[in-house]
Amino acid sequence: MGEVTIALAGNPNSGKTTLFNLLTGARQHVGNYPGITVEKREGYLKVGDTALRLVDLPGTYSLTAYSLEELVARNFLVEEKPSLVVDVIDATNLERHMYLAVQFMELGVPLLLALNMMDEVKKKGIEIDIKKLSSTLRCPVVPMIAKKGVGKKELIQKMVECSCATPNWEPLSISYGPDLDPVIEEMIEVIKENQFLVSLYPSRWIALKYLEMDEDILKKGRELDEETSSLLEKIVEKVTSHCESTLNTVPEAIIADYRFGFIHSLLKGVIKRRFDHNRLDISDQIDKILTHKFLGPIFMLLVLYLMFKATFAFGNYPLELIQLFFSFLSNLATTYLPPGFFRSLVVSGIIDGVGGVMSFLPLIMIMFFILAFLEDSGYMARMAYMLDRVFRTFGLHGYSVMPFIISGGIPGGCAVPGIMATRTLRGPKEKIATLLTAPFFSCGAKVPVFLLLTAAFFPNSGDRVLFILTVGAWIVALLVAKLLRSTIITGESTPFVMELPPYRLPTFKGLLIHTWERAWQYLKKAGTVILLISIIIWACMSFPTPPKDLIKPIDNQINQIKANIAKTKDKNNIANFKKKIEVLSAKKKEIALTHSLAGRIGIMLEGLTKFAGFDWKTNIALVGGIAAKEVIISTLGTAYSLGEVNTEHASSLQARIANDPTWNKIKAISFMVFVLLYSPCFISIVTIAQESSWKWGIFSMVFNTVFAFCISIGIYQLGIRFF
């Protein structure tokens, strides 16, 4: 038979992805649709001599292009014309989920309904007449419990039978009442006469999309035949005016009403309830507490707090093991590679670069596992529901809260998975505003910088300083989001259409698959890029090398001291000689750093950055921080003649900075605020570009840095004048 393509479609939270994982197992791969950030999932299933290519379409409530997900799902059906569409339906909400199925039928696609969660249907005291539903719809209907694998064999059998048959694309025709039916017929005549888009869509379907003012269809129509499109738009404008004046509504609303009326008539006699349907089910009872006006937000904050406690409680040990492994590799390379630039490249550029990314993997995987649990259990939808009203005031979306939390809304997160978590946002405007402001929070790499400076200048108020920085990050993120949505990311907010799914216990297999998919994307996108940028940063801090006449006297002193060590057996003398070598080596590194490209940039920027209180040493650290925020402390250590800084050197660096006359409390505050708000690290910039475009990735680097610099100048200038 060969290969046939089957599309899995359905509303969000219908169990579609669970069914996809059940059917394909490990035989799947994840990517993005070309040119956009919507996730593309494909898998394969071999049945006899038939290979089924399963495409998991994005979850969508309709086929009207309100979002990228809906547009992607529709374009796939039209352009690839799959042999079969399996519409996965939450059977506990059959009438509501049938709205999408009816639109599939109007488009004419070969359809099979998979009624999922039949166990929940039984618990609610509902009976569904499967045979009658199948007969009424004239398409196969398979009852299922996807999370338990119930109905899998029957579904596969029906999929093979339907996909092997000759595809029968017969569009459904529904009456939309006396006000629209004559207009639809008039539009169909115009469409057929001019062969307008009929190679892609049924003529009646095109007329409906024009009445619904579908932006994608309108755009395609204007590009293909502006004259015909203009004629259709005039017809729509006329009937819209009529509906508004006589019915106080618009054609789109009338179409939706008639579709639901059609669905209601279809399901008459199909659904039976054994008891009072007004009785609260378990999910409703739980929601009385978890979405309560006062108790709901408290429980949500507790959940978020426990998420981070669990992440670091379970993630720190494997994180340390990975760090030890890369430390072992570093020591191995240092021992067996001869001193020089090649060893420096391998140790500092490659091993430290890859290790910096890999060490965060355990935290990332645990965070993603918990995130997948919150999504699959149905609680994530409740969080979005509770916060949407607040976040919408600032041009964001209820789903924006999780990217903020993951990015460091509770200090210690990471912007990379936070930015990747913006995939839960359906609206493109809200998504861009969220991913641009997510890096403002206190990620795990910024926290050590704050701890260093608070210990140096606010030894008795460190907790208060960190709390102020955390609250300040939330305030700034929301205000900047409002600014962006009012200026460069203007446009109507995406309607907050959300179904609160019943609470479910996710399958462990499904959680593992979701976790691995996201972790692999993190490694694939982050690992290669951070390796490249680490090498670039290493090169910037290593070249050009200083003149030999500056380094040679120091090398001569070091060689003389080594000769003295060889001559003496006194342990105290040997220890003193080694300390002198460390001091000279640190001086040598400082000279090399000032002559390197990074050092020269730091010195060059000093004329501008002095207004925020920054000198060339802090400038080098901040420039390096664009590559990775972890670089800031190590670069400060090198700049302050301490070489590579580790935990036991941190107190020395703290003392050096505290005793440096160029530092004070005002400069420390200015520096911390700048680190909090300026450019995301390079891996975050790349992730922003991957999730949106390089335009927004570069914008985040430039805008955030300029914005942070202006805030720091204000803090420093006001501080030195009034305090």
N, C-alpha and C positions, 0 to 999 in steps of 0.2 A: 504493500500500500504506500510506503514511503512516509514522509513527514507531513503532519497537518498541524496548523496553528490554532490553538484554543485560547481565548482570552478569559481571565477571571476578573469579574467586575463586582461592584457592590458598594454600599454605603460604608463610611468609616464605622468601625466597631461592629461590623457584621460577622467577623470571624473569617474574613476572606484570606488574610495572610496566614492564619492558622491552617486553613484548608490547603493553601498553596504549599506550606511546609510539609503537611501530611502527605501530599501527593508526590512532591519532588524530593523531599529529604535533603541530602547533601548534593543532589544533582541540580544545583542552581547557581547562578551568579548574579551579582548586583552591580549596577553602574548607573549612569545618568542618561536620559534621552539626549541626543545630540543638540548642543547649543543651549540647553536649559538645565536647571538644577533639580528637576523632578526625578525621583529615583525610578530606575528601570530594573525590574526583577524578572528573570526568565529561568525556567527549569524544564527538565525533560522527563518523560515517562514512557517507557517501552512496554507496549502491550501486543504480544505476538509479533507480527511483522509490521505493526504500526507504531511509529514514533510520534508521540504527542509533544509538541512544543507548547508549553504553558507560559503565558505572559500574564503576570500579576499587574493589572492596571491600577493606577492610583485610586484610592477610595474617593468616591464622589457622590453627592446627593442628587445630581441631575446631569443632563448633557448640554445645558446652557453654559456658555463659557464665562462663568463668574470668576473662575480661578484657573491657574496653570494646570492643576490636576484634572479639572473637567475638560479643559481644552486638549490635554494630552490623551485622555481616554477617548474622546470623540475622534480626534485625528487618527489615532491608531486604528479604530474600527473602520473609518472611511478609507484610509490609505492602504492598509494591509488586508482588509476584508477577511478576517479570520473565518475558519470553517464553522466555528461555534463560539458563542459567548455564554459562559456559565455565570449567571447572576446569583451571587451569594447573598441570601436574605436572612436577616434576623427574624425568625418566625414569630417571636414574641411581639414584634412590631410590623406585622405583615402588611397592613394597609399603608403605612407610611413608606415602607421600603418598596412597595409595588410602584411607587411614583417613578423610580428610575427604570424599572422593568417596562413600564408602559412606554417610556421614551425610547427604549431599545426597540420595542415593537413598532413604534412609529417610524423609526429609522429603517426598520425592515430586517434587522440582523437575525440570523438563526439563533434561537434562544433556548437555554436550559436553565430551570430554576433549581438552585440547591437551597432547600429550606433548612437553615442551620439552627442549632440550639433547641431542638425538639424536646430535650429534657426539661428546659425552662418552660416551654409551652405547657407541658404536662403538669409541672408544679403550679402553674398559674390557673390550672383548671380549664384550659382551653383545648378544644378539639378542632383539628383541621382536616377536612375531607380532601385528601391528596388527589384521589381519582377525579373528583368533581372539579377541583382547581385546574388539573392538567387538561381535562376535557374543555373547560370554559376558555382557557388561554390558548388551547391548541398547541401546547408545547410540553415537553417532558418536565416532571417535577419530582425531585428526589429528596426525601426527608433525611436529615443528617444530624449528628452530634460530632462536629469536626474535632473538638479537643480530645474525644475518646476514640476517634476513628470509626464511629458507627456510621454506616451508609457509604463507606469508601468504595467497596466492591461494586455496589449498585451504581454509584456515580461514574466510576471508571467505565463500566459496561455501557451506560447510556452515552457517555462522552464519545466512546469509540463508534457506537452505532450512529449517532448523529453526525459526527465529523466525517465518517466514511460515506455518508449519503451525499447526494448532490445538494450543495447549499441552496436554500430557497429564500431569497431576499424578497419578502413580501411585506411592504409597509402597511401598518395598521391605520385605518381611517376613523377618527373620532369626530363626532359632531360637537362644535363649539358654540352652538346657539344661533339664534336669528340675527344677532348683531355681527358675528364674525364669519359664519359659514359663507354668505354671499361674497364677502370680501376675499376669503381664502380662495374660492373658485375663480374670482377675477384675477387674483395674483397668479394662480396656477396656469391660467391661459397665457398670461404675459411671459411666465417662466418657460413654458413649453415652446411658445412661438419663437422665442429668442435663444432657445437651448441654453438657458442661463444657469450655470453651475450644475446642470443635470448629470454631467459625467461623474460627479462626486456624490450628490445627494438626491433623494426623491424630491420631486417638485413640490409636493404638499409640505414636506418637512422644511424646505427652504422658505416657503411662505410663512410657516409658523415661526421660524427663527427671525424673520424680518418683523413680525408682529411682536416678538419678545425683545426686539432691539438687541440682538446678539452681536456684540462688537466684532467678533472674529468673522462672522458671516458677512456683515456689512462691509468690512474692510476688503474681504476677498471679492465681494460683488462689485465694489467700486473699482478695484484694480482690473477686474476682468472686463466689465462693460458698464462704464459710468452712466450711460444713458438709461439702460434698463434698470440699474440699481436706483437711479434717481426717480424713475417712474414708480417703482415699488415703494420707495420711501415716502413719496407723496400720497400713495394709497394708504399707507400706514398712518401718516400724519392726519389724514382726513378721518379715518375710523377712530383714531385715538381721541381726536377732538369730540367726535360724536359720543364716544363712551364716557368721556369725562363730563360732558354736559348733561347727558341723559341718565347715566348709571353711577356717576361719581366714582369711576374706577378707570383702569387702563386695560388694554388688551392682554397684557402679560398676566394680570391677576385673574381675568376671566378664563384664560387658558388653563391656569393652575386649578381654578375651581372646578371646571368641567373635567379635568383629568381625574381629580379626586372623586368627583361624582361617578365617573366611569368605573374607577377602582371599587368604589362602594357597591355598585351594582354587580360587578364581577364577583365580589366576595360574599354576596348575599347567599346564605345557605352553606357557604364553605366553612365559616368559622362559627363554632358553638362554644358557649361558656357554661360550665357546670354550676357556677355559683356567682354571687354578686361581684361584678367586675369592679365595683368601687372599693372593694376591700384592698387595703394597702398590702403590697407584696413586700418581700424582705428588703429589696433595694430601696423602696420608698421609706420603709421604717428606718433604715440606716441613714438615708439622706436627711431625715428629720433632725439628726444630730450633726452629721458631717458637713451639711450645707447650711446649718443654722446661722442666723445673722451674727451671733457672738461666738458660739462654740466652734463653728466651722473654721474661721480664720485661726483660732488658737490651735485646733487640731492640725491644720495645715502647716503652721510654723513648727509644730512638734515633729511632724513627718519629715519636713525639710531638715530640721536639726538632726534627727536620728539618721537621715540619709548620709549626712556628712560625717557623723560620728562613726557610722558603720564603714563608710568608705575608707577613712583613715585608720580605723581600728583594725580592719582586715587587710588593708592595702599596704600599710607601712612595712610589714615584715617582708613580703615579696619585693617591695620597692628597694629595701636595703640589700636583699640578696642580689638583685640585678645591678645595683650600684657597686656591690662588692665584686661581682663578676667583671664589670667594666674596669674597675680599679685594678683587678688582677691582670686584665689584658694590658692596661696602661703600664703597670710595673713590668710586665713581661716584655713589652716593646721597648721600655726604657733600658732594661737590662741587656737585651740582645741586639738592639740596633745601635750603631755608632752615633755619637753625638753629632748634631747638625740639623740642617733644615728638614731633611727627610724624616728623622725621628720626631721632630717637633710637629711636622704635618700629620704623621700617623697618630701621635698621642693627643695633641691639642685640637687638630683639625678634624680627624676622623673618629677616633675612639670616643673622645669627650663629646663630640657632636651627636653621634648615634646614641651614646649612652644617655645623654640628656633627654632624648625623646623616649627611648625604651624604658627608662626608669619610671616614667609616669604611666606606663601601660597598665600595671595592676590597678592603680587608682581609677584610670579611665574605664577599665572593664567592669569594676565593681559599680562605678557610678552609672554606667550604661545598663548594667543588669538591673539595678534598682529602678532606673528610669523606665526600662522595658516593663518591669512589674507594675509600676504605677500606671503606665499606658494601658497594658493588657487587662489589668484588673478593673479599669473604669474610673479610677480615682483622679487621673490626670484631667479628665474632662470636667470633673467637679472643681478642681483648682482653677481651671480656666474660667469656668462659669462664675465662681466667686470673685475673681479679680478683674474680670473683663470691664466692668463698669468703671473701676478706678483707672486701669491702664488706658482705656479708650479716651479718657480725658486728655491724655498725653500723646494721643495718636498711635498707641500701641494696641496690643491684643491680649486677651486673657492668657493665651499660651506663651506670651513673652516672659512670664515669670520664671519658668524653668530654665531657659537659657541664661537669665540673669543670675539665678541661684548657682547654677553649675559653673558659671564664669568667675564666681567669687563673691556673689551677693552675701554669702556666708564665707568669710575669709578662708582661703586655702584651696579654692576651686581652680579651674583652668579654662581659659578663654576658648581654646580649640574645640573641646567637646561642647562648650556652651554655644559657640557659633554653629556647630553642626546640629545642635538641638533646635535651631530655628526652623528646621524642616517640618516641625509640627504646625507651623503657622501657614494658613491657607492663603492669606492676603499678601501679595507681593510687596505692597507699600509698607505694611506693618513688619514684614520680614526684614526688609532692608534697614528700616529704622532700628529694629532690635539687634541685628548683627553688627551695626555700626556703633551702638552704645554698649553692647555686652562687654567689650574690653576695658571699660572704665572701672571695673570692680577689682577687688584685691585678690588676684590669683596667687597660687602657692609660691610663685617665683618672686612676687613683689613683697610678700610678708617678711622674708628675712631682711630686706632693706629697711622696712619700717621698724623691725625689732632692733636692728643695729643702731639706728639714729635715735629711737626713743630711749634706748639704754644709755646712749651717750649724752643726751641733752634733757631727757625727761625721765630720769631713773625711778621716780616715785609716782609717775602718772602714765606709764606705758599703756595700761589697759584702757584708760580714758582716751588717749590719743588714737589708738587703734579703733575704738568704738566710733569716735568722731569721723575718722577716715572712712569707715564702713558706711555710716549713715550718709556722709557727704557724697559717697559714690552713688548711692541710690538716688539722692536728690538731683545730682548732676545728670545722671543717666536719663531720668524722666524729663528734666527740663530741656536737655539737648534733643531728646526724641521729639518733644513738642516743637522745638525750634526747627528741626529738620523737616517735620511733617507740615510745618507752616510755610516752608520756603522751597527747598529743592526737591522734597519728596511729597509734593502736594497730590491731592486726589481724594476721592471718596473712600472712606474706610470700607473694608470688606464686611458685608453683613455677618453678624455673629450667629451663624446657623449651626446649632449643635444639638445633637441628640445625646441625652445622658444615658449611656448604656447601662444595663443591669450589672451589678458587681459580679465578677467572675474570678475564679481561682485560675490563674494562667498555668499553662503546662510548662514543666521544667525544660522540656526539649525546645519549645518555642522561645523561651527566655534565653536559652543558650544560643540559639540560632541568631536572634536579634542582637545579642551582645557581641557575638563574633563578627557579624556583618559590620557593625559600627566600629569595632576595634580594628578590624582589617582595613577599613577605609582610613582610619586615623593613622595607622602605620604606613599605608601606601601613600597617602597625601603628605604626611608630616615627615616620615623618615627620610625620604629621598631629598626633599627640599632642605631640611635642617642640615643634612650632611653637606650639601652644596654650600649653603650660606655659612656654615661653620668654617669650611675651608677658606671662603672669601674673607671672613672676619680674621681668621688666623693670618692670612696673607697681609691684610691691612695693618695688623699689629706687629708684623715681622719685617715688612719691607716698606721703603728702602732701609737698608742697614746703615748704622752710623759710621762716620769716617773712622778708619783704623787707628788714627792718631789719638782718638778719644778713648777707644777701647783697649788699646795695647798697654798703656800704663797700668790699667786695672788688672789685665791678664797677668802682667809681670808680677804685680803684688800678690795675686792669688798663687802663682807658681812658686814664688819665694816662700809663702806661708806653707804650701804643701811640702816644700823641701825641708822646712823647719820641723814639720810634723814627723817627717821620715827620720829626722835626726834625734828626736826626743822620745822618751818613754814615760814621761810624767803625764798622768791622765788629766790633771788640771790644765797643764799647758796645751795638751791636745784639744781639750774642750774649748779653751779660749781661742786657739787658732781657728777652730771650725766656726766659731761665732763670727770671727773677723771675715772668714770666707763668705759666710752667709750675708754679711753686711755689704761686702764688695760685690757679690753676685746680684744683690738687690739693686745696688747703685748702677751696675752694668745694665740691668733690665730697665731701669728708669731712663737711662740715656738712650737705650734702644727704642723704648716706647716713644720718647719725645721726638725722635727722628723718623719714626714710622709714619705711614700715611694717616693712621688713626690719630697719632699724637699731633701731627701737623694740623689736622682738621680741628682737633680740640683747641689748639692754640689760636687758630684762625677764627674760631667761633667766639672766643673769649670777649672780643670787642662788643658783641651783641648780647651774649648770655650774662655778662656782668650785671645787667639791669635786673636779672632774676637772682643774682647772688652766686652764679656758677663760674668757676674758674676752669682752666684747661684740664685739670685732673677729673673734675666731675663731668666735663664735656665728653671726655673719652669714654667714661663709664656709661653715660647716657646714649652715646652713639652706638656703643657695643650692645646696650640694652635693647636696641631695635631688633638685633638678631635674636636675642634671647634674654629675658629679664634676669636670668640666673647669672649672666655675665657681669652685671653691675657691681656686685660685691667683689668678685675676683679681680675685676679691672681696677676698682678702687684700691684693692690691696697691692696690685702691681704698681699703680701710680704713686702710692705712698711707700714705695720701696719695701714692700713685704713679700713680693713674689706671689706665688699661688696661695690663695687664702683658703684654709679649711677651718673646721670647727674650733680647733684649739688656737688658731690665730685670730679668731673673730674678736676676742677681747683686746688683743694688741691693736687691731685696726680701729676698734671702738675708742681706745685710749688715744691713738694718734689723731683721729678726727676730732675728738673732744678737746685735745690740747692744741690743735691747729688754730692759730689766730684768725685765719680766714673763715673759720666756721663759727656759727653762733646759733641760737635757737630759731631765729627768724629764717636763716638760710636752711636750717634743717627742715622746717615746716615747708618752705618753698620747694625744696628738693623732693620731699615726700609727696607733696601734691602733684608735682610734675611727673614723678614716676607713676603715680596712681592713674593719671589721665592721658599721658602722651602716647605716641604711636604704639599700637599693638606690636607684639613680637612678630618677627618675619613669618613664622609658621602660622600665626593667626591671620596675618595679612593674606597669605596664600589661601587659607581656608575660607576667608571672606570672599576672595576672588572665585574660588571653586563653587561656593554657594550662591554667588550672584554674578559678578563680572570683575575683571581687573580694574575697570573704572572705579568701582566702589572700594576695591582693595587699596588702590593708591590714594583714593580720597580719604580713607580712614587713617592712613599714615600721615598725610599732610594736615588734614583738618584737626585731628586729635592733638598733633604736636603743636600747631599754632594756637589752638584753644588752650592747651595746658600751659604753654609759655606765657600767654596773656594773663592767665590766672596767677601764675607764679610771680610774674612781674608785679602785679597788683599787691600780692601778699608781701613780697620783699620790700617794695618801695613804701608801702603804708607802715610795715613793721619797723623799718629803720628810722622812720620819721616820728612815730608815736609811741614806740616801746623801747 
